[in-house]
Amino acid sequence: MSKNTVFEVETPRWYALVVKHQHERKLEFQLHARGWETLVPTFRSQRRWSDRIKEIELPLFAGYVFCRFSSGERMNVEDTPGVMRIVGFGGIVAPLEDRDVAEIQAMVASKANLSPWPFLKAGDRVLVEKGPLKGIEGTLLRDGNGTRLIVGVELLQRSIAAEIDPSMVVPLRRAAARA
């Protein structure tokens, strides 16, 4: 080997680990104790028992722990008790975008009142659960002016749009599961 050989050090990346039900915090501590950077963002939620109401801390991403490691450490991470798998596609693990993790960390650091939210994107079919449009199904659209619910009349090939607060809708697939 020559003196000019340069060894590149791989920068660790963030990955989402699928973990056993309600083991997020326990696994976070185990992974951290093994030297990896972890993230389990949480939110405060009130739970009612028969005799009292208690505020508890729950994970924002139930069933997931974010962990930062290099590809050479993958097997050690996967062998940690409680880790079911690393999120990926077609058997290939997929790192999270650094920007996504930074945004989550900034939201947690802000001390804002956080809560889980269904993932909605433009084009999703949704059901309005609250407000004057309750019960209407439509397509979610985001534009420069906000969020709109689009309802079309197929026969006429025409649609109408109503401005709507995104907190009033749920994805249609989730609404169907509740029925």
Order of alpha helices (4+ residues) and beta strands (2+ residues): beta-alpha-beta-beta-beta-beta-alpha-beta-beta-beta-alpha-beta-beta-beta-beta-beta-alpha
